Amino acid sequence: MSEFRDQFLHAHEVGFTLLELANMIWKAGLRVVGLYDLDAEADAAFRNFFPDLLSMNDMGKLAAFDREYPSPSDGMYQVLAQEGQGQL
């Protein structure tokens, strides 16, 4: 996907914070399932940051984690969402 984005969409790329993205997902009537293709180091760091959290579907906690430990990929996350109203 990144190769396609770099070649065809770079001039139109828009950045969003995780909380802005969570709001858009919620307004679309979807709920966050979690993050896709997160590297093992970031996954382990997140689970250490929130040891009692069973799933990475809390965008507020993901945003807090991202502020404390910025993503090695410049905040580029692949977020999975599915039908069904989630919590904001």
Secondary structure, DSSP 4 states (H G I P E B T S, - for coil): -HHHIIIIIGGG-----HHHHHHHHHHTTEEEEEEES--HHHHHHHHHHSTT--SS--HHHHHHHHHHS--TTTT--EEEEEES----
